[in-house]
Amino acid sequence: MPDCLTPMPARFGEVPGELLLDFGGLFRVYRVGYKATPPVEPVAAHLAKAGVAALVLFTKDQKDFQLLYQDQERRLAQADAQGVENLLGRLCELQRQGKDPLEAAQWVKDILQAQAEQEGLFRKRPYRNQGLFSEHYLEVRLRETPEWSEDPEPVRRELLELYRSKRAILENANESQTEEEFIQPVLKALGFAYWVQDAQKASGSLQRPDYVLYPDEDTKARAVVQKEEAKRLAPALALAEAKYFGRDLDVKKRDARDLAPNPVTPSFQLSGYLQSTGLEWGILTNGREWRLYWGRAVDRQNRYFAVDLVQALEDPEAFRFFWIFFRREAFLEGPQGSFLRRVLEASEQYGLWVGERLKKVVFDTLFCSILLPCPR
């Protein structure tokens, strides 16, 4: 290890370690020894709860290392002793130069990203979170909820069998065929009673979302006979828009497999439906990718939570993310609101906490300790 390091004892709950470098409390570098397997999960959970951006070096023999970088995201990589020494030497140099902590952290992320792109060392996440929820909630808090302990395995096996039986058809299916053969059975397995909307056309484009999703058949039956659209939508849980299997959801194009050409991208199309209907939640899917959108987000077109269902069907833990967020129960209102509303609120609260903590750290390190006398 470089001579610039002065290791200090540190703990991650029950896991002991050492603090090697500290960039003003905003970015830290730790080393954790282990005997059998690297304790990545408990250390990562501790860091996430503390809101600390950190690089952790796990090693059993000081020769081979597993590297964990964590702030709002998590990255893993491998390195040998020489690689770690080079990395730490560069961080020591950045610290001596008085570089901004965020600059040092970004340099580490860039290094790990370059290695991951070359060697495929990123930990594959079972979801893609585009700013809708907090990563802290998805990585840590979600596993503490009662929903996480429920068993989705019967549904996973049902949908896996469905996909395998329809895979050959879906490769060339158009939009309506994809809906009938795959998307509608998935919606049913998730517990929804769905209403297929009439395809009203204007200027060559669909003017209604494909589906309105209800909590049960009785609610749907009472709603769909209403003449006023507002009354038909009032008891709905969400709306859904479907595309042919595998279609790019962020590209505007004219394709024979689409039900009707549309002058906007599918993501923009769903955003417009959410705005016009006033419904809180929307699902956009091409059968393979399933996206969840919140209709009240300021930038709702670009903020979503997504799961690749085909990949998730082969991985029980990955499927759990799909099942928890896209099933009917996620949208149902209870005494404490819906599950999705609770996730949103917890994400917002965590974001506020992190912001306040960072402001305090910046004040303490840049003002209190440097420009102003520190209160004692």
Disulfide bonds with the S-S distance in Angstrom:
Cys4-Cys92 1.71
